[in-house]
């Protein structure tokens, strides 16, 4: 009986340990730079662990979840154009049976804004999905806030 209790405790501890190991291969950071008194650029940077990738904003339907950056309306600023990204890597991914665009190592998304006052707090949400050659993690939503001074 004692051995059964010890085995059960060990199994329970192992289960807790494996559930606690959450993969976080993408690390997000944010910044802003004023271009002049009326305009600024918000930078959204993903630093991606080796072997992993994050998908472009331009992935077509039927593929992985594309990166989507959303900015709610604000009285402090307006968006100028769409969020831009550098040229992604594009290749055929067999699991999706299509050409897919993505980024490795790091990517910086940029959103130009027009300030209605001299400064603003730019808030938003990004949704992204990350995969490696063996697995994809479920899509994740991240809220962010960037001070533009």
JORARA-V67451 format. One line per field, one symbol per residue. phi: phi as a letter, one per 30 degrees, with the letter a starting at -180 (. if undefined). psi: psi as a letter, one per 30 degrees, with the letter a starting at -180 (. if undefined). burial: # if it has 16 or more other C-alpha atoms within 10 Angstrom, else .. A space follows every 10 residues. Layout:
phi->???
psi->???
burial->???
//
This chain:
phi->.ddddddddd dddddddddd dcdbdbbcbb aabddadcbb bccbccccde icbcdddcdd ejcddddbcc cdebdcabdc icdcbddddb adcedchadb cabciabbdb bdbcdcbdba cccabbcabb bbdcacceeb cbcbbbdcc
psi->eeeeeeeeee eeeeeeeeff ikkifkkkll llkkeaffll kkkjkkkklk fllkllfgkl kfalklkkkk jlkkffllkj alklllklkk lkjeefhlkk klkldlkjkk jklkkfafll jkllkkklkk lafflklkkk kkklkkkj.
burial->.......... .......... ....##.... .#.#....## ########.. .######.#. ..#######. ......###. ..#.#..#.. .........# ####.##### #####...## .#....#### #......... .....#.#.
//
